[in-house]
Structures are given as C-alpha cells and as structure tokens.
Amino acid sequence: MCPLSQCKSGDTVYIKGFTGGSQLRSKLHSMGLMPGEALEVISSNCGPLVVQTKGVKLAIGCGMAESIMVSCHCSCDRGADCCQR
C-alpha cells in the first residue's frame, strides 16, 4: 500500500482508505472516490495527478493525493513488489 501521489502514469490502483480528516473524506466522497474504487493514473507529472474512474477524469492535487492510500492490482509486470513502493 502506498499514497496515490507515488503512483506512476499508466498504473491501475484501488483505493484502500484515506488518511485525512472528515472534511477531506467528505470532499473525496463528493468526487466519487470511495474505498474499493479502481483508479487509472493518467498523468503523474509535476502538478496535480490526473486519474480516471468510472469514465470520469479527475485532477487531484499532490497534498490530497498523499492522503489517498492505494494498492495496485498486482498483475502488472512489476509483480507483487509493485505495492511495496
């Protein structure tokens, strides 16, 4: 498990939880982000991360992305170690 902020473009990850307070969780829930949801990282260059979930693209600031804990599918070419970043 790692923060979304550490993921790379092209990664598909699953939300495991949030480390922020209730206001952050409420904001993420209003954006449709819930534990168990799959996210595809579209862009992780400097600036906000762009992710896609359920056909919708979202820009997430680095601070917010640091509070979203995710794990990968583990069927990627990096194998089981990909979640250990």
BELZIUR-V677651 format. One line per field, one symbol per residue. ss: DSSP state (H for helix, E for strand, L for the rest). phi: phi as a letter, one per 20 degrees, with the letter a starting at -180 (. if undefined). psi: psi as a letter, one per 30 degrees, with the letter a starting at -180 (. if undefined). Layout:
ss = ???
phi = ???
psi = ???
This chain:
ss = LEEHHHLLLLLEEEEEEELLLHHHHHHHHHLLLLLLLEEEEEELLLLLEEEEELLEEEEELHHHHHLEEEEELLLLLLHHHHHHL
phi = .bfgfefdgnfdccfdrcdeffffffffffenecgnfecdeebcfgoffdccblndececfgffffedeccefmdffemfffeef
psi = klkeffllkfkklkkfakfaaeeeeeeeeffgjlkfkkkkjekglkakkklkkhgkkkkkleeefffjklllfgglffaffffg.
